[in-house]
Amino acid sequence: MEINCDDVAIQHVLTDEAVHRPFDPEVVVKTECMITTYQNVYYFADSFITAKNKLRFTPFSLLTHSAQC
C-alpha cells in the first residue's frame, strides 16, 4: 500500500497529539499556524452552515487583524 502525504496528515489528526476543539472564529484567529509541522489544534463544526453562521457574526476587524499578523 502506498502512503502519501495526505494519508500521513489524516493519521496525525487521529492521534492523541492532535487537539480537537469546536470551531470558534475568535479562538481560531489567535491560534498559531504551524507551517513546518502538522497542526496542533484542529477545529470542527457540525456543518458548513454552522461554521458560516459563526463567521458571519464575527467582527470583521478581528478577522482582518489576525490575517495581517
N, C-alpha and C positions, 0 to 999 in steps of 0.2 A: 504494500500500500504506500502510495506516495504521500508525503506530508509536505504541505506548502505553508506559506506564511499565515494564511487565513486559518488553517487548522490549528496552528500553534496559538494564535491570538484567541481563538474560541476556547481552547483548552485552558488558557490563562484566566479567562473570565470565570471559568467554573472551579478554579482553585480557591483555597482559603486565603490566598494572598490578595485576591480582589475583593474590594468592599463594594456592596450594592446598597444604593440609597434611593429613596423616592426622588423623582425629578422636581427640583425647586430652582427656578432660574436664578434667584438671588443667592443661592448657595453655589450653584454651578459656576457662576462668573467669578467666584472667589477661590475656586479650586485650581491649583497649579496644574498646568497641562504638561504631561511628560512627553518629550519628543524623541528621546533616545531609548526608552524602555516602554513596556506596556503600562497602561493607565493603572493607577492605584485604586481609583474610585470609578464606578460605573453607575450612571443614573438611569432609572426606569420610570415609565409612566404606564398607566393602564391601557392607554390608547394614544394614537396621534392626535386625536381631537382633544383629549385631556391636556397633553403637552402644549398644543397650540393655544388652548384657552389660558393656560398658565403664562405663556409668553405674551399673550395679548394684554394681560393685566399687570405685566412687569414694567416698571418705569423705564422708558426708553433711555434716559440718561445713565441708568445703571448698566444697561447692556452695551451702550456705545463707549462708556468709560473703560470697561473691562477689556474691550477689544483693542484699545489703544495702549494698554499697559504692556 
